[in-house]
Amino acid sequence: MLENIDLTKKIKKSGYKEQIPTLEYKLGELQRKARELKIPIIIVFEGWDAAGKGTMINRLMISMDPRGYTVNPTNPPNEEELLRPFLWRFWKKTPERGRIAIFDRSWYGKVLVEKINKIVKKKDCLAAYPEICSFERQLTDEGTVIIKFFLHINKNEQKRRFKLLLKNPSTAWKVTKEDWKHHKKYDEYAKAVEEMLEKTDTEYAPWTIIEANDRRFATLKIFNTVAATIEQKINTMTQPSNKSASKIISKSSVSLKKMTSSILDKIDLSISISKDEYTEELKKYQQRIMELEHEAYIRRIPVIILYEGWDSAGKGGNIKRLVRGMDPRGYQVIPIVAPNDIEKNHHYLWRFWEHIPKSGHIAIFDRTWYGRVLVERVEGYCSQNEWKRSYREINEMEEQLTNFGTVLIKFWIHISAEEQLSRFKAREATPHKQWKITDEDWRNRKKWNQYKTAIDEMLFRTSTTYSPWTIVEANSKFYARIKTLKTVVETLEKHIEKER
Amino acid sequence: MLENIDLTKKIKKSGYKEQIPTLEYKLGELQRKARELKIPIIIVFEGWDAAGKGTMINRLMISMDPRGYTVNPTNPPNEEELLRPFLWRFWKKTPERGRIAIFDRSWYGKVLVEKINKIVKKKDCLAAYPEICSFERQLTDEGTVIIKFFLHINKNEQKRRFKLLLKNPSTAWKVTKEDWKHHKKYDEYAKAVEEMLEKTDTEYAPWTIIEANDRRFATLKIFNTVAATIEQKINTMTQPSNKSASKIISKSSVSLKKMTSSILDKIDLSISISKDEYTEELKKYQQRIMELEHEAYIRRIPVIILYEGWDSAGKGGNIKRLVRGMDPRGYQVIPIVAPNDIEKNHHYLWRFWEHIPKSGHIAIFDRTWYGRVLVERVEGYCSQNEWKRSYREINEMEEQLTNFGTVLIKFWIHISAEEQLSRFKAREATPHKQWKITDEDWRNRKKWNQYKTAIDEMLFRTSTTYSPWTIVEANSKFYARIKTLKTVVETLEKHIEKER
């Protein structure tokens, strides 16, 4: 997930100064209201050394009534604490109803610093995840709001900040040997962070990644997230109907949405290749895929290749090139349309389970179960509860598939809004392509931004270590086709290599 | 859990004939209503060979509209099925909204027969539990009702039934070599069943154990359970207020309550020992406990000994004898009373986490976190949702403690209602004991049966392999004291032995 975070986000001083007073006022209001309603609130700050946790916590505290919160700095466990289960010391610090507990680092130390420094065994570290999840679930079940921040800066920025601190004699003491040791292990840490995010990003206590290269941006995003989360809780408590609550939220958190890292925005769509290169590569990869299909068959490896993407992004043409050389007895293309009546009368995953390929076979899905968090979410075909729940459901299903040995390759075929427009127009102008463009396409296009939000969240919440997304830059159809074929080839080769 | 099931339960033919028509009519009604409301229903039948699954399923089907259900017999997976994740074939058979799917054996084969016959590796078997739980949770989250029966008979009864079948030429074919092989492995199976019940008894899909030695009893309990569960779902869907729904249920399921296996009813309270024996044993065990306290201290083993029991069951006197010889620096007695204001403002487990002993120390709890599912449940101090949720929360906490290495010993000190009455009266008649008896004690006594139901459910749902209950027959105070001391000694010795 971290590699998808856009660390270039910035807020100008003027914009910052303009927003902060309103936010401070709002936070004060919300704190009072939450106190009245006796809502306990936990705010967790995790993040890289020198990412600015201390500064952020201070900034947040200033805006709040000091009688209502406690800040808990987390040091390595002392002797008393080591003699008890690791969550003991955090249980003791859970806030009373109506109070806010801020944790400067937290129980996640168990799976971060203690893991990296080999203080805990790998086995115990893995055992800690379910304990952490049940801790957080037990608290939220009784009404606690848990807000978890991970303050993210990249390795260079960390180095720059350490050096800056060292230059000034009054701050030099802040940079310890330990800090430099951690810095050297940045990549190892990053892996641990990824695992932590994957195993503990739950619907009851989700993580928010804070792009912390720019301090002003980080502050505003933290303020906005805290405000929106508390506001949502207050709304669900005071307004029994879920629907109206979510409406109020979406209104109040417009600025928050703008602050969410867009994975799509970072994609470089100018990338392309020449026709000659295309023809040559295509031939090469198609040949290789034919061989690999056979290898997978012999080794009884089940394979799922799935395509999601914008209308007219070129999924169909892409799939055509993929299967060109393949033996039709070994693969199947499964186009997914709107569910029929029987399918609607089952769990939404039911119809996809039907099509799970058997070992040795390849299933190619043209659109998939991700419809739940794309079209069904945007068009309101399912409730907010339902699509929010489905990130976990989808991850569970994909984990079961990969546990079974399935190779799962997921493509998001990406084009720009401008490219889509010119393709739509071209379709309308070409008689034999007119059937490809419908009123619905135009309607969907109007909701481009809503879809974009949904896609970004999907890419973030369902990119897992066992089943990552590959984003395909598809303004150039040639480039897109080669990239998907290449990805399929390399993923299968890697998997077969491992099996040897 | 299984050893606590009372297999002597019987229903007379006349009583059976009286109840069945009403139940059949009711089931028909509920089926129609569920269809209208589009509720999908899954009924799982697991159980011992010859426990009567087939008969029970037939009996159940007769009462229902055949257009509304499907029976799915579960055979060993065929080749097609083996080539896919094991839940695939069950996903395909999940019922449409408004329909009932009955499973004659099910996905639990993975952790029962396939485990025993070593078709799956131990690792894969353990991995199957979370997959099963997420399967059932995903379905219930979308509105499916899941009813799971385990039909229980003991080893002798199984043998008797096999022999009976063999006698009759027309049924002899039903008893296969495989059946006899399973019969011989009855105890190994029983262990697998225990593990299965423990890992998959969830609030969204709980197990119901059917005492199946008597066919009539089994039929009535199954009918009643199906009816009550569907009725509850219908009520929660048609009546938004949870409270009124639960009232209707408790009214309609009175007969079901009566059919629940009472663990307490099976306890032989006539058991006692002589004063001489008592004095001798007491001395012996107190001496040994002193030594073991020291051993636990040196080995840094944390120990929790907890007492729950009826008013005047003798918890206090029991604890007094337990600690008589102990070094007060190594143990602490923690009496639990009603929570104070600060405690009430936290998660109900918070105040108990406070008192978790450190490694090498012994914490003795006089009443505990089980108050949640006893007094708080019976007196309505918490909602039904809350106490139902807490079985899992308590099991999670105890598992975390035992994972950490804590030895957890749980006593239910049990007396009969008559014995309690005579003790209450004796207290009132003895001036220096009058403080021990309050109006509240008399009030609680009036709710004896409600408490009994709560205790039975507590013993059933929180007796786990990592932390089982010990029921102490306490009509004889002498016997009770020796039994608790002996249990403490033996449990600690076993634990220390394992550590060596």
Interface residues (C-beta under 8 A of the other chain):
Chain A: K38 P40 E80 L83 R84 P85 L87 W88 W91 K92 T94 P95 E96 R97 G98 A127 E131 S134 Q138 L139 D141 E142 T144 R300 P302 I342 N345 H346 H347 Y348 L349 W350 W353 E354 I356 P357 K358 S359 G360 E386 R389 E393 E396 Q400 L401 N403 F404 T406
Chain B: K38 P40 E80 L83 R84 P85 L87 W88 W91 K92 T94 P95 E96 R97 G98 A127 E131 S134 Q138 L139 D141 E142 T144 R300 P302 I342 N345 H346 H347 Y348 L349 W350 W353 E354 I356 P357 K358 S359 G360 E386 R389 E393 E396 Q400 L401 N403 F404 T406
